[in-house]
Amino acid sequence: MLYTFSQAHYEPNELQQVLAQISENDAVVLWQNGVLQAVRSAQFFANVPNVFVLENDVNARNLHIEIPTISLKQLVELTVIHHPHIAL
């Protein structure tokens, strides 16, 4: 599955519940305002496999993030590999 997070804020309990379901076969993308989660809630994503942030959104917000960045093209490739897609 592909999980995408687009919001700047999620309830911690909700975030933990969703992330606990993610396996090594899944991918997580933080995009739009969701890239702020990499700063605000970094501890939640530290042990989650295959977490990425969308490069354009990181650059637009002038963030410096340790999580690997991906391009729009790579995001499209992830949608082909990981389905269904769950948008949060």
N, C-alpha and C positions, 0 to 999 in steps of 0.2 A: 504494500500500500504506500501511497504518497500522502503525507500529511503536510498541509501548508498552514502556517500561522501568519495572519495579516494584521492583527490588532496589536496595539502598544501595551494593552493590559489584559491579563486573564487572572481570574481568581486562582490563588496558589493551589487549592485543593483540586480544582478542575484541571489545571495544568499537570499536576502530578498524576492524576488518574489517566489522562490521555497518554502521557509519556511512558507510563508503566506498561502500556499495551504494545509499545513499539518493539519490534524484533530486529535482528540483524538483516532480515530480508526487506525491511521497509526503508523509506527515506523521509527525512523531515526538511522542509524548506521554510525559512523565515524570510518573508518578503513584505513589501509595502511598509506599514508601520510596525509590522511584526519583527523587523530587524532590531528594533529596540529591545526585544526580549533577550537578545544575545548580551545586552549590557545589564538590563534590569533583573533578569532571572537566569543569569548564566549558570548558577549552581544546578538548576533543573535540567539543563541540557548537557552538562559535563560528562555524564556517563551514557548518553543516548548515542547509539551508532548512526552513522550516515546523516549527520546534521549539516546543513549548508545554509548560507545566507546569499540573497541575490545581490550581486555586485553593484548593479545600478542603484539599488535602494540604499546600500551602505555608503556609496560615494555621494549620493544626493544629500545624505544626512551628516556627511563628514565624520563618520564613525571609524574607529580603529578596533577591529574585532578579531579575536583569535580563531573563531570558527571559519572553516574554509568557505571561500566565496565561489559562486558559480555565475556563468553568463546566462542570458536569456536562452541561447541555443542549448546550453547544458540543461536548463530547466525543462525545455521541450523534450530532450532525450530522457530525462527522469520520468516524465509523464508517460512515455512509451513503455519504459521498463517496469515502472511501479504503478499498478492500477488495482483496484479503483483509487480514486483521489478523494481525500477527506479534507475539506477546507474549513478551517476554524478561525 
